[in-house]
Amino acid sequence: MLPDHLHDWYIDGIEVNGSDMRIKIHFEAERRVLVFAGASRCIVSNFLIQNVIYDISIFSSEDDPSRYDEAIARLNKSYPCPPEELKKIAEIRPSVGANVTIEFSTVSVLR
């Protein structure tokens, strides 16, 4: 599960290893890696030298059907072949920089 408050954390990098998407973040001296396992599709736009998180939302088709449908529509534009099973969506909205949408199975945090 993600920490409750990631507002103003910086995204240092994004790495894909198989079906795991890892997002490296920091705030002052604290560092974390967000691991989105079973990632099937993602879109990253506006990645800059400085990327500051405004908020991160995780939801499913049951939690927020209209928002889920909007995210799936964005993913379908880049990836016309969706996975067979329904997955969760993570949206990282920026204060500055990267806007990220990820379709995934599970999320964890590494210190």
C-alpha positions, -999 to 999 in steps of 0.1 A, spaced: 0 0 0 12 35 -7 19 61 20 -9 85 26 9 116 18 32 119 -12 24 155 -21 56 174 -30 77 142 -34 100 143 -64 101 116 -91 137 107 -97 132 80 -123 110 54 -139 123 19 -146 105 -11 -163 117 -46 -155 95 -72 -171 60 -64 -160 71 -44 -129 72 -6 -132 93 11 -106 90 48 -98 119 62 -77 108 91 -55 123 112 -28 114 140 -3 143 157 14 165 128 27 137 101 24 138 78 -6 113 52 -17 106 30 -48 69 25 -58 66 -9 -74 36 -15 -97 37 -53 -103 18 -68 -132 19 -36 -151 3 -41 -185 1 -6 -198 13 29 -189 14 64 -202 40 90 -190 37 125 -204 55 157 -197 84 141 -180 108 169 -171 141 174 -153 121 183 -122 89 162 -116 69 169 -84 39 148 -73 7 166 -65 -12 134 -57 -14 97 -64 -47 80 -68 -53 42 -70 -87 30 -81 -106 1 -98 -136 -1 -120 -157 -7 -89 -143 23 -69 -148 50 -94 -164 38 -127 -163 70 -146 -127 79 -137 -117 43 -145 -134 45 -179 -115 78 -187 -82 62 -177 -88 31 -198 -98 53 -228 -64 71 -225 -46 38 -223 -65 24 -253 -53 52 -275 -17 41 -271 -23 4 -264 -53 -9 -285 -51 -44 -271 -61 -43 -234 -54 -72 -210 -82 -98 -206 -86 -92 -168 -96 -60 -152 -67 -43 -133 -63 -14 -110 -53 21 -122 -28 44 -106 -28 81 -116 1 104 -106 -9 140 -111 19 165 -110 25 199 -94 52 201 -121 62 176 -147 53 140 -152 17 129 -155 15 91 -152 -13 65 -157 -5 29 -150 -26 -3 -153 -14 -28 -128 -21 -58 -105 -5 -49 -71 15 -20 -56 42 -20 -29 67 4 -15 104 -3 -11 126 18 13 
